Amino acid sequence: MGVQSWWDTGSSTARSGLRTGCCTRSSTIAWNVSSPSRTWRSGPSTRSAFRRSTASEPDPWSQPVQGRTRESVPSCGPANISAFAASSSSILVRWSEVPEPDRNGLILGYKVMYKDRDTDSSLQYWTLEGNTSHSAQLTGLGKYILYQIQVLAFTRIGDGLPSSPPILERTLDDVPGPPVGILFPEVRTSSVCLTWQPPTQPNGIILAYQIAHRLNSTNSNAAAVELLRPSARRYTVTGLEPERVYVFRVTAQTRKGWGEVAEALVITTEKRAHPQPTSRPLVPQEEVQARSVLLSWEPGSDGLSPVRSYTIQARELPDGNWTVHSASVSHESNSYIVDRLKPFTSYQFRVQATNDIGDSDYSDQSEAITTLQDVPDDAPTILSVTPHTMTSVLVRWQPPSEERINGVLLGFRVRYRELHYDRLHSFTIQTISSPSVSWAELTSPYSMRNLNQTSLTHYQLDNLSKHKRYEIRVSIYNAVGEGPTSTPQEVFVGEAVPTAPPQNVAIQSATATQLDVTWDPPPLEAQNGDIQGYKIYFWEFQLQNETERQRTLFLPESGAKLKNLTGYTTYMISVAAFNAAGDGPRSLPTRGRTQQAAPSSPSFILFRELTTTSVNVSWGEPMHPNGMIEGYPPRL
């Protein structure tokens, strides 16, 4: 994070000597700087006061001015998290404030994150807007479930880090749900064997099961009842009448009492068979929604063994595979709402019936249906917001994936508003109970640019006010509506990098190890502020990656001497200007060559055919010729 300050250097008549620099002081820290602007590093959402004095005459200091670093997300969660199970379906969560140094801005609210610790279920969020309340009662929870709970705070920028470590709390127990998976794997004319599975919602510790059975034609008071231990999963009944329909009822018990009843029919016959497929499922167009459809069917013959459940498969068109969407649909249902579908996606469905003997064949597949469009799920990701001119910025973004657009993309919306940090400081000492109203008091309302070119990935936001800080968000929209906005990005308008390179770059060969480079500044209209210096990039021809070097001039000079170069070597040189906002573009590379110099020694010498009066000498070329080799004069 940083705060940038700038100042006037003062008139020459007000100075009592040569100005060699400025002293700038924040709190009790002082810096000596030579440029009339400086960026100071600090923590997020930190307010600092600055004074200035000349180095030649340190006093008096200027009047203090204040600056604030931009906001960020909280860097830790609230403190002192506690949880208390209020009932079998609710937990009361309490917490304290986020420590002041970690808030990093105005706390707009809190989110309680919770999930079943013992399953792979996704995190759920309970959002509490405003910063005055520090408790929330989570309702609609599963019974006798151990929950993992964390709390985070959020600012305008986004969600902070959650509290750590997570705390654990279990909801209270209750009466159980019904046992599931009732089957009759063995049926005779006078006896049946019944099996079942524990309730999917035990809501506590199962203490016992109760089995009751009677003829379907008799009163429920005539049922025979049997109590079984909690580990029981199988029960055999004898002495039944042949070719009759019996009703069996299975119930589980916790310490809170007997739970819901699961009921199933069985026919005492030995002529049972697999069920026949259902009819082709139908999907009325008026029952098609963006994420769900209503599927209906007619059952086939049950084969003298009542249907226990239905299975629904779905296939995403055009190339998707059949997958089980819903298993164990109630045998009493002839219709079912198929949810968890993708918007603006084509599907087909089919149904399978299951009885005690096994599964039917799948039904014929339904007609293809396409779910409706829905508002987009995701926002674009802002890649960068950079000053483009002194009154405009360039916003670059990456659109969300196609499957998250949920329809036909119609365009983008860029929202922007000016930020007022001086007003924000006076407000942060207060608490807020209605963040939407309170935050509107702190900032200007959003202005918006509507962009209907769906291929856009960048946009120049112009006509902004100079020397102001702006917040920018981007969203997408389709025929149904607009999706969420992106995480806000902040940018300071008034300083922009140069938009053109230096002009008329020229190179003069001075010596075998030096090149003199000169240039003219970028055009005035492309400077976007005071040029603070230049960067000279130079490298050996065709060896840029291996040999590129850089020299930086922190004064707006118009030339530089590049020394310690290799003799008689071609160099490519490029120059870029920079100002307080950053580096501008490089000039096109210009070619120059250093002068010749004395070569290095031959790379090797060999002596052959030695006699008393002669020798044959051979040698290799110098490693560094440093010019055109004109000869090899021997020396004895």
C-alpha positions as CSV (number, residue, x, y, z in Angstrom):
1,M,0.0,0.0,0.0
2,G,1.2,3.6,-0.5
3,V,0.3,7.3,-0.3
4,Q,1.7,9.6,-3.0
5,S,2.4,13.2,-2.1
6,W,3.5,16.1,-4.3
7,W,4.3,19.8,-3.6
8,D,5.4,23.1,-5.1
9,T,9.1,23.8,-4.6
10,G,8.5,27.4,-3.7
11,S,9.7,30.6,-5.3
12,S,13.4,31.4,-5.5
13,T,13.0,34.6,-3.5
14,A,11.6,32.6,-0.6
15,R,14.7,30.3,-0.5
16,S,17.9,31.4,1.3
17,G,20.3,29.3,-0.7
18,L,20.5,26.6,-3.3
19,R,17.8,24.0,-3.0
20,T,19.4,20.6,-2.8
21,G,16.3,18.6,-1.9
22,C,13.3,18.5,0.4
23,C,12.7,16.9,3.8
24,T,9.3,15.2,4.2
25,R,8.1,14.1,7.6
26,S,5.2,11.6,8.5
27,S,4.6,11.3,12.2
28,T,8.2,11.2,13.6
29,I,9.9,9.8,10.5
30,A,11.7,12.1,8.0
31,W,12.9,11.5,4.4
32,N,15.2,13.5,2.2
33,V,14.0,13.6,-1.4
34,S,15.0,15.5,-4.5
35,S,11.8,15.1,-6.6
36,P,8.6,17.1,-6.0
37,S,6.6,13.9,-5.5
38,R,7.1,10.7,-3.5
39,T,5.1,7.5,-2.8
40,W,5.2,6.3,0.8
41,R,4.6,2.7,1.8
42,S,2.1,2.1,4.6
43,G,-0.6,-0.4,5.7
44,P,-4.0,-0.5,4.1
45,S,-6.6,2.1,5.2
46,T,-3.9,4.0,7.2
47,R,-4.1,7.7,7.7
48,S,-0.8,9.7,7.8
49,A,0.1,13.4,8.1
50,F,2.9,14.9,6.1
51,R,5.0,18.1,6.3
52,R,7.7,19.5,4.0
53,S,10.8,21.6,4.4
54,T,13.8,22.4,2.2
55,A,17.1,20.7,2.9
56,S,19.0,24.0,2.7
57,E,16.9,25.5,5.5
58,P,15.0,22.7,7.4
59,D,12.6,25.1,9.2
60,P,9.9,26.1,9.1
61,W,7.9,23.0,8.1
62,S,4.9,23.3,5.9
63,Q,1.4,22.9,7.2
64,P,0.6,19.2,7.6
65,V,-1.6,17.5,5.0
66,Q,-3.2,14.1,5.4
67,G,-3.5,11.1,3.1
68,R,-5.0,7.7,3.4
69,T,-4.0,4.4,1.9
70,R,-6.7,2.5,0.0
71,E,-9.0,0.1,1.7
72,S,-8.4,-3.7,1.7
73,V,-10.1,-6.7,3.1
74,P,-9.8,-7.5,6.8
75,S,-6.6,-9.4,7.5
76,C,-8.0,-11.6,10.3
77,G,-11.4,-12.7,11.5
78,P,-13.4,-11.4,14.5
79,A,-12.2,-12.5,18.0
80,N,-13.8,-14.6,20.7
81,I,-16.0,-16.8,18.6
82,S,-18.5,-18.9,20.6
83,A,-21.4,-21.1,19.7
84,F,-24.3,-22.6,21.6
85,A,-26.9,-25.1,20.4
86,A,-30.3,-23.4,20.9
87,S,-32.4,-26.3,19.6
88,S,-32.2,-29.3,17.3
89,S,-32.1,-27.0,14.3
90,S,-30.5,-23.8,15.4
91,I,-27.2,-22.6,16.9
92,L,-26.5,-19.2,18.4
93,V,-23.1,-17.7,17.3
94,R,-21.4,-14.8,19.1
95,W,-18.2,-12.9,18.3
96,S,-16.2,-9.7,19.1
97,E,-14.9,-7.1,16.7
98,V,-12.0,-7.5,14.4
99,P,-8.9,-6.0,16.0
100,E,-8.5,-2.4,14.9
101,P,-5.1,-2.9,13.1
102,D,-6.6,-5.7,11.0
103,R,-9.8,-4.0,9.8
104,N,-8.2,-2.3,6.8
105,G,-11.3,-0.2,6.2
106,L,-14.9,0.2,7.2
107,I,-16.5,-3.0,8.4
108,L,-19.8,-3.3,6.5
109,G,-21.0,-6.6,8.0
110,Y,-20.2,-10.2,9.0
111,K,-20.6,-13.6,7.5
112,V,-20.9,-16.8,9.5
113,M,-19.5,-19.8,7.6
114,Y,-20.7,-23.2,8.6
115,K,-20.8,-26.8,7.3
116,D,-21.4,-30.4,8.5
117,R,-18.0,-31.5,9.7
118,D,-18.5,-35.1,8.9
119,T,-19.6,-34.8,5.2
120,D,-18.3,-33.3,2.0
121,S,-21.1,-30.7,2.0
122,S,-20.3,-27.2,0.7
123,L,-19.9,-24.2,3.0
124,Q,-23.0,-22.2,3.8
125,Y,-23.1,-18.5,4.7
126,W,-25.2,-16.5,7.0
127,T,-24.8,-12.8,6.2
128,L,-25.3,-10.1,8.7
129,E,-25.2,-6.6,7.4
130,G,-24.0,-3.7,9.6
131,N,-21.3,-3.6,12.2
132,T,-23.4,-3.1,15.4
133,S,-24.5,-6.7,15.9
134,H,-22.1,-9.4,16.9
135,S,-24.3,-12.4,17.1
136,A,-26.4,-14.5,14.7
137,Q,-28.8,-17.4,15.2
138,L,-28.3,-20.0,12.5
139,T,-31.6,-21.7,11.7
140,G,-32.8,-24.5,9.5
141,L,-29.9,-26.7,10.5
142,G,-29.7,-30.5,10.5
143,K,-30.6,-32.2,13.7
144,Y,-27.9,-33.7,15.9
145,I,-25.2,-32.6,13.4
146,L,-21.7,-31.5,14.4
147,Y,-21.1,-28.1,12.6
148,Q,-17.8,-26.4,11.9
149,I,-18.2,-22.7,12.3
150,Q,-16.1,-19.6,11.4
151,V,-16.9,-15.9,11.2
152,L,-15.4,-13.3,8.8
153,A,-15.9,-9.6,8.4
154,F,-16.2,-7.8,5.1
155,T,-15.5,-4.3,3.8
156,R,-16.4,-2.6,0.6
157,I,-13.5,-4.4,-1.1
158,G,-14.6,-7.9,-0.1
159,D,-14.5,-10.7,2.4
160,G,-11.6,-10.8,5.0
161,L,-9.9,-13.9,6.4
162,P,-12.2,-16.1,8.5
163,S,-11.6,-16.7,12.2
164,S,-9.3,-19.5,13.0
165,P,-9.3,-22.2,14.2
166,P,-12.9,-23.2,13.5
167,I,-15.1,-24.0,16.5
168,L,-17.4,-27.0,16.7
169,E,-20.9,-27.3,18.0
170,R,-23.6,-30.0,17.6
171,T,-27.3,-29.3,17.3
172,L,-29.6,-31.0,19.9
173,D,-31.1,-34.4,19.2
174,D,-34.7,-35.0,18.2
175,V,-37.0,-37.8,17.1
176,P,-35.6,-39.6,14.1
177,G,-36.7,-39.6,10.5
178,P,-38.2,-42.8,8.8
179,P,-36.0,-45.8,8.1
180,V,-35.2,-46.2,4.4
181,G,-34.6,-48.9,1.8
182,I,-37.4,-51.2,2.9
183,L,-37.3,-54.4,0.8
184,F,-38.8,-57.9,0.9
185,P,-36.0,-60.1,-0.6
186,E,-37.8,-63.3,0.4
187,V,-41.5,-63.8,0.1
188,R,-43.5,-67.0,0.4
189,T,-47.2,-67.6,0.6
190,S,-47.2,-67.7,4.4
191,S,-44.0,-65.7,5.3
192,V,-41.9,-62.7,4.3
193,C,-38.5,-61.5,5.2
194,L,-38.2,-57.7,5.6
195,T,-34.9,-55.6,5.5
196,W,-34.3,-51.9,6.0
197,Q,-31.6,-49.3,6.5
198,P,-31.3,-46.7,9.3
199,P,-32.9,-43.3,8.8
200,T,-30.9,-40.9,6.7
201,Q,-31.7,-38.4,9.4
202,P,-31.2,-40.3,12.7
203,N,-31.4,-37.0,14.6
204,G,-29.6,-38.7,17.5
205,I,-28.6,-42.1,18.7
206,I,-30.9,-44.9,17.5
207,L,-32.1,-46.9,20.6
208,A,-34.6,-49.4,19.0
209,Y,-36.8,-50.2,16.0
210,Q,-40.5,-51.1,16.0
211,I,-42.0,-53.4,13.4
212,A,-45.8,-53.5,12.9
213,H,-47.7,-55.5,10.3
214,R,-51.4,-56.2,9.4
215,L,-53.6,-57.1,6.5
216,N,-54.1,-54.1,4.2
217,S,-57.9,-54.5,4.6
218,T,-57.9,-54.4,8.4
219,N,-57.9,-51.6,10.9
220,S,-54.5,-50.4,12.1
221,N,-55.3,-51.3,15.6
222,A,-55.2,-54.9,14.7
223,A,-51.5,-54.7,13.8
224,A,-48.9,-57.0,15.4
225,V,-46.0,-55.1,16.9
226,E,-42.4,-56.2,17.6
227,L,-39.6,-54.3,19.3
228,L,-36.0,-54.9,17.9
229,R,-32.5,-53.9,19.1
230,P,-30.9,-50.9,17.3
231,S,-28.5,-53.1,15.3
232,A,-31.3,-55.1,13.7
233,R,-31.7,-54.7,9.9
234,R,-33.7,-57.8,9.1
235,Y,-37.0,-59.3,10.4
236,T,-39.0,-62.4,9.3
237,V,-42.7,-62.8,9.8
238,T,-44.5,-66.2,9.5
239,G,-48.1,-67.4,9.7
240,L,-49.4,-65.1,7.0
241,E,-52.3,-65.8,4.7
242,P,-51.4,-66.6,1.0
243,E,-52.2,-64.2,-1.8
244,R,-53.0,-61.3,0.5
245,V,-51.7,-57.8,0.7
246,Y,-50.0,-56.8,4.0
247,V,-48.9,-53.5,5.3
248,F,-45.6,-53.2,7.2
249,R,-44.6,-50.2,9.3
250,V,-41.0,-49.6,10.5
251,T,-40.2,-46.9,13.1
252,A,-36.9,-45.9,14.8
253,Q,-36.5,-44.5,18.3
254,T,-34.0,-42.0,20.0
255,R,-34.1,-40.7,23.5
256,K,-36.5,-38.0,22.3
257,G,-39.1,-40.7,21.3
258,W,-40.4,-42.6,18.3
259,G,-39.8,-41.0,14.9
260,E,-41.6,-41.0,11.5
261,V,-43.0,-44.2,10.1
262,A,-41.9,-45.9,6.9
263,E,-44.6,-47.9,5.3
264,A,-44.5,-50.6,2.6
265,L,-46.9,-53.1,1.0
266,V,-46.1,-56.8,0.2
267,I,-48.2,-59.5,-1.5
268,T,-47.7,-63.1,-0.2
269,T,-47.1,-64.8,-3.5
270,E,-44.4,-66.7,-5.3
271,K,-45.2,-65.2,-8.7
272,R,-43.3,-62.0,-8.4
273,A,-41.4,-60.4,-11.3
274,H,-39.5,-57.3,-12.3
275,P,-41.6,-54.2,-12.8
276,Q,-42.4,-53.0,-16.3
277,P,-40.9,-49.7,-17.5
278,T,-42.8,-46.5,-16.9
279,S,-44.3,-44.5,-19.7
280,R,-42.1,-42.0,-21.5
281,P,-41.6,-39.0,-19.1
282,L,-43.2,-35.7,-20.0
283,V,-42.0,-32.2,-19.3
284,P,-44.7,-29.5,-19.9
285,Q,-43.1,-26.4,-21.3
286,E,-44.8,-24.2,-18.7
287,E,-43.0,-26.2,-16.0
288,V,-39.5,-25.5,-17.4
289,Q,-37.5,-23.1,-15.3
290,A,-33.9,-21.9,-15.4
291,R,-32.6,-24.6,-13.0
292,S,-35.4,-27.1,-12.7
293,V,-38.1,-28.9,-14.6
294,L,-41.2,-30.9,-13.5
295,L,-41.0,-34.5,-14.8
296,S,-44.1,-36.8,-14.8
297,W,-44.8,-40.4,-15.9
298,E,-47.3,-43.2,-15.6
299,P,-46.1,-46.4,-13.8
300,G,-46.0,-49.7,-15.6
301,S,-47.0,-53.1,-14.1
302,D,-45.4,-53.8,-10.8
303,G,-45.1,-57.6,-11.4
304,L,-47.0,-58.5,-8.2
305,S,-44.3,-56.8,-6.2
306,P,-45.0,-53.2,-5.3
307,V,-42.6,-50.6,-6.6
308,R,-40.3,-49.4,-3.8
309,S,-38.6,-46.4,-5.6
310,Y,-37.9,-44.7,-8.9
311,T,-34.6,-43.6,-10.3
312,I,-34.3,-40.6,-12.6
313,Q,-31.4,-40.2,-15.1
314,A,-30.5,-37.1,-17.0
315,R,-28.4,-36.4,-20.0
316,E,-26.9,-33.1,-21.1
317,L,-27.2,-32.6,-24.8
318,P,-25.7,-33.0,-27.3
319,D,-22.9,-35.3,-26.1
320,G,-23.4,-35.9,-22.4
321,N,-23.6,-39.4,-20.8
322,W,-26.6,-40.6,-18.8
323,T,-26.0,-40.0,-15.1
324,V,-28.2,-40.7,-12.1
325,H,-29.7,-37.4,-11.0
326,S,-32.1,-38.6,-8.3
327,A,-32.2,-42.1,-6.7
328,S,-34.8,-43.4,-4.3
329,V,-37.7,-41.2,-5.5
330,S,-40.8,-42.1,-3.6
331,H,-42.8,-45.0,-5.0
332,E,-45.9,-42.9,-4.3
333,S,-44.8,-40.2,-6.8
334,N,-45.8,-40.0,-10.5
335,S,-44.0,-36.7,-10.9
336,Y,-40.8,-35.1,-9.6
337,I,-39.1,-31.7,-9.7
338,V,-35.6,-32.3,-11.2
339,D,-33.4,-29.5,-9.9
340,R,-29.7,-28.6,-9.9
341,L,-29.8,-28.1,-13.6
342,K,-27.8,-25.6,-15.6
343,P,-29.5,-22.6,-17.1
344,F,-29.9,-22.4,-20.9
345,T,-28.9,-26.0,-21.3
346,S,-30.6,-28.9,-23.2
347,Y,-31.5,-32.1,-21.4
348,Q,-33.3,-35.5,-21.8
349,F,-34.6,-37.6,-19.0
350,R,-35.6,-41.3,-18.4
351,V,-37.1,-43.2,-15.4
352,Q,-36.5,-46.6,-13.9
353,A,-38.7,-48.4,-11.4
354,T,-37.4,-50.7,-8.7
355,N,-39.2,-53.4,-6.7
356,D,-38.1,-56.3,-4.4
357,I,-37.1,-58.4,-7.4
358,G,-35.0,-55.7,-9.1
359,D,-35.0,-52.9,-11.6
360,S,-37.1,-52.3,-14.7
361,D,-35.7,-51.3,-18.0
362,Y,-35.3,-47.6,-18.4
363,S,-38.3,-45.8,-20.0
364,D,-38.0,-44.2,-23.4
365,Q,-36.1,-40.9,-23.1
366,S,-38.1,-37.7,-22.9
367,E,-38.2,-35.1,-25.6
368,A,-35.3,-32.7,-25.5
369,I,-36.0,-29.6,-23.4
370,T,-33.9,-26.5,-22.8
371,T,-33.9,-24.7,-19.5
372,L,-34.5,-21.0,-19.4
373,Q,-31.8,-18.4,-19.2
374,D,-30.9,-17.0,-15.8
375,V,-28.9,-14.0,-14.6
376,P,-25.1,-14.6,-14.8
377,D,-23.5,-16.4,-11.8
378,D,-20.1,-14.7,-12.0
379,A,-18.6,-11.3,-12.7
380,P,-15.7,-10.6,-15.0
381,T,-12.3,-10.6,-13.4
382,I,-10.6,-7.2,-13.6
383,L,-7.1,-7.8,-14.7
384,S,-5.8,-4.3,-14.5
385,V,-6.9,-0.7,-14.2
386,T,-4.1,1.6,-15.4
387,P,-4.0,5.4,-16.0
388,H,-4.1,6.0,-19.8
389,T,-4.2,9.8,-19.9
390,M,-4.5,12.4,-17.2
391,T,-8.3,12.1,-17.3
392,S,-8.8,8.5,-18.4
393,V,-8.0,4.9,-17.3
394,L,-7.8,1.7,-19.3
395,V,-9.8,-1.2,-17.7
396,R,-8.9,-4.7,-18.8
397,W,-11.0,-7.8,-17.7
398,Q,-11.5,-11.5,-18.4
399,P,-15.1,-12.5,-18.9
400,P,-16.5,-15.4,-16.8
401,S,-16.6,-18.9,-18.4
402,E,-19.4,-19.5,-20.8
403,E,-21.3,-21.9,-18.6
404,R,-21.4,-19.2,-15.9
405,I,-23.1,-16.7,-18.2
406,N,-26.3,-18.7,-18.1
407,G,-27.5,-17.5,-21.4
408,V,-26.6,-15.3,-24.4
409,L,-24.1,-12.6,-23.4
410,L,-25.5,-9.2,-24.4
411,G,-22.8,-6.9,-23.1
412,F,-20.8,-5.4,-20.2
413,R,-21.4,-2.6,-17.7
414,V,-18.6,-0.6,-16.2
415,R,-19.5,1.3,-13.0
416,Y,-17.3,3.9,-11.5
417,R,-17.5,6.6,-8.8
418,E,-15.2,9.0,-7.0
419,L,-14.0,8.1,-3.6
420,H,-13.9,10.6,-0.7
421,Y,-11.5,9.4,1.9
422,D,-11.5,12.5,4.0
423,R,-15.2,12.0,4.6
424,L,-14.6,8.3,5.2
425,H,-12.1,9.0,8.1
426,S,-14.7,11.1,10.0
427,F,-17.2,8.3,9.5
428,T,-15.2,5.3,10.7
429,I,-15.5,6.3,14.3
430,Q,-19.3,5.6,14.1
431,T,-21.1,2.3,13.9
432,I,-23.6,1.5,11.1
433,S,-26.8,-0.5,11.1
434,S,-27.8,0.1,7.5
435,P,-24.7,-0.2,5.4
436,S,-26.4,0.5,2.1
437,V,-27.5,3.9,3.3
438,S,-24.4,4.7,5.2
439,W,-22.0,3.8,2.5
440,A,-24.0,6.0,0.0
441,E,-23.3,8.9,2.4
442,L,-19.5,8.3,2.0
443,T,-19.2,8.0,-1.7
444,S,-20.7,9.4,-4.9
445,P,-23.3,7.3,-6.7
446,Y,-22.1,5.1,-9.4
447,S,-22.0,6.3,-13.0
448,M,-22.3,3.6,-15.6
449,R,-21.1,2.9,-19.2
450,N,-23.1,0.3,-21.0
451,L,-21.1,-1.7,-23.6
452,N,-23.0,-3.9,-26.0
453,Q,-19.9,-5.4,-27.8
454,T,-19.7,-8.9,-26.4
455,S,-16.1,-9.4,-27.6
456,L,-14.7,-6.6,-25.5
457,T,-12.0,-7.3,-23.0
458,H,-10.9,-3.7,-22.3
459,Y,-12.4,-0.3,-22.3
460,Q,-11.0,3.3,-22.0
461,L,-13.0,5.1,-19.3
462,D,-12.6,8.8,-20.0
463,N,-13.9,12.2,-18.9
464,L,-12.7,11.6,-15.3
465,S,-11.7,14.3,-12.9
466,K,-8.0,14.9,-12.4
467,H,-6.3,14.2,-9.1
468,K,-9.2,12.0,-7.8
469,R,-9.4,8.4,-6.7
470,Y,-12.0,6.2,-8.4
471,E,-13.6,2.9,-7.7
472,I,-14.4,0.7,-10.7
473,R,-16.5,-2.4,-11.1
474,V,-17.5,-4.5,-14.1
475,S,-20.4,-6.8,-14.7
476,I,-22.1,-8.7,-17.5
477,Y,-25.7,-9.0,-18.5
478,N,-27.9,-11.2,-20.6
479,A,-31.6,-11.2,-21.6
480,V,-32.7,-12.0,-18.0
481,G,-30.6,-9.4,-16.2
482,E,-27.3,-8.4,-14.8
483,G,-24.9,-10.6,-12.9
484,P,-22.9,-9.7,-9.8
485,T,-20.3,-6.9,-10.0
486,S,-16.6,-7.6,-9.8
487,T,-14.4,-6.9,-6.8
488,P,-13.9,-3.2,-6.8
489,Q,-10.6,-1.8,-8.1
490,E,-9.2,1.6,-7.2
491,V,-7.2,3.9,-9.3
492,F,-5.8,7.4,-9.0
493,V,-6.6,9.7,-12.0
494,G,-4.4,12.6,-12.9
495,E,-1.1,10.8,-13.5
496,A,-0.6,8.5,-16.5
497,V,2.4,6.9,-18.0
498,P,3.8,8.5,-21.1
499,T,1.9,7.2,-24.1
500,A,4.7,7.8,-26.6
501,P,8.4,6.9,-26.6
502,P,11.3,9.4,-26.7
503,Q,11.9,10.8,-30.2
504,N,15.0,11.0,-32.5
505,V,17.1,8.5,-30.7
506,A,20.7,8.7,-32.1
507,I,23.9,6.9,-31.4
508,Q,27.5,8.1,-31.7
509,S,30.4,5.8,-31.4
510,A,32.8,7.4,-29.0
511,T,35.4,4.8,-28.3
512,A,35.9,1.0,-28.5
513,T,34.0,0.7,-25.2
514,Q,31.6,3.6,-25.2
515,L,28.5,4.7,-27.2
516,D,26.9,8.1,-26.7
517,V,23.1,8.1,-27.0
518,T,20.9,11.2,-27.4
519,W,17.2,11.7,-27.8
520,D,14.4,14.2,-27.6
521,P,11.5,13.9,-25.1
522,P,8.2,12.4,-26.1
523,P,5.7,14.8,-27.6
524,L,4.3,17.1,-25.0
525,E,0.8,15.9,-25.4
526,A,2.0,12.3,-24.7
527,Q,4.0,13.1,-21.6
528,N,1.0,13.0,-19.2
529,G,2.9,15.0,-16.6
530,D,6.5,15.8,-15.8
531,I,9.1,13.4,-17.2
532,Q,11.1,12.3,-14.2
533,G,13.8,10.3,-16.1
534,Y,14.6,7.8,-18.8
535,K,15.5,4.1,-19.0
536,I,18.0,3.1,-21.6
537,Y,17.9,-0.6,-22.7
538,F,20.9,-1.9,-24.7
539,W,22.0,-5.4,-25.9
540,E,24.3,-7.0,-28.4
541,F,22.7,-7.5,-31.8
542,Q,20.7,-10.8,-32.0
543,L,21.5,-11.6,-28.4
544,Q,18.8,-9.6,-26.6
545,N,17.7,-12.3,-24.1
546,E,21.3,-13.1,-23.1
547,T,22.9,-9.7,-23.0
548,E,20.2,-7.0,-22.4
549,R,21.1,-4.5,-19.7
550,Q,19.4,-1.3,-18.4
551,R,20.6,2.1,-17.3
552,T,18.2,4.5,-15.5
553,L,18.6,8.3,-15.4
554,F,16.5,9.9,-12.6
555,L,16.7,13.3,-14.2
556,P,15.1,14.5,-17.4
557,E,18.3,14.4,-19.4
558,S,18.6,14.2,-23.2
559,G,21.6,11.9,-23.5
560,A,23.7,9.2,-21.8
561,K,27.1,7.6,-22.2
562,L,27.1,3.8,-22.2
563,K,30.5,2.6,-21.0
564,N,32.3,-0.7,-20.5
565,L,31.0,-2.1,-23.8
566,T,32.7,-4.7,-26.0
567,G,34.9,-3.3,-28.8
568,Y,33.7,-3.4,-32.4
569,T,30.3,-4.9,-31.4
570,T,26.9,-3.9,-32.8
571,Y,24.5,-2.9,-30.1
572,M,20.7,-2.3,-30.2
573,I,19.5,0.6,-28.0
574,S,15.9,1.5,-27.0
575,V,14.9,4.4,-24.7
576,A,11.7,4.8,-22.5
577,A,10.6,7.8,-20.5
578,F,8.9,7.6,-17.1
579,N,6.9,9.8,-14.8
580,A,5.3,9.4,-11.4
581,A,2.8,7.0,-12.9
582,G,5.3,4.6,-14.4
583,D,7.2,3.7,-17.6
584,G,6.1,4.7,-21.0
585,P,6.7,2.6,-24.2
586,R,10.2,2.0,-25.5
587,S,11.4,3.6,-28.7
588,L,12.1,1.3,-31.6
589,P,15.6,-0.2,-31.3
590,T,18.4,1.8,-32.9
591,R,21.7,0.2,-34.1
592,G,25.2,1.4,-33.2
593,R,28.7,-0.1,-33.2
594,T,31.6,0.6,-30.9
595,Q,35.0,1.5,-32.5
596,Q,37.8,-1.0,-33.2
597,A,40.3,-1.8,-30.5
598,A,43.4,-4.0,-30.1
599,P,42.5,-7.6,-30.5
600,S,43.1,-10.2,-27.8
601,S,45.9,-12.8,-28.3
602,P,45.4,-15.7,-30.7
603,S,43.4,-18.5,-29.2
604,F,46.2,-21.0,-29.5
605,I,49.7,-21.6,-30.9
606,L,51.1,-24.9,-32.2
607,F,54.8,-25.7,-33.1
608,R,55.4,-28.5,-35.6
609,E,58.3,-29.9,-37.7
610,L,61.0,-28.5,-35.6
611,T,64.6,-28.6,-37.0
612,T,67.8,-27.0,-36.0
613,T,67.1,-24.1,-38.4
614,S,63.3,-23.9,-38.8
615,V,59.9,-24.4,-37.2
616,N,56.3,-24.6,-38.5
617,V,54.0,-22.3,-36.4
618,S,50.2,-22.3,-36.5
619,W,47.6,-20.3,-34.4
620,G,43.9,-19.7,-34.0
621,E,41.9,-16.5,-34.4
622,P,41.6,-14.3,-31.3
623,M,38.6,-14.9,-29.0
624,H,37.9,-11.1,-29.2
625,P,39.1,-9.6,-32.5
626,N,37.6,-6.2,-31.6
627,G,37.8,-5.2,-35.2
628,M,39.0,-6.3,-38.7
629,I,42.1,-8.5,-38.3
630,E,44.7,-7.1,-40.7
631,G,47.6,-9.5,-40.1
632,Y,49.6,-11.6,-37.6
633,P,53.2,-10.1,-37.6
634,P,55.5,-12.6,-35.9
635,R,57.9,-11.6,-33.2
636,L,61.0,-13.6,-32.3
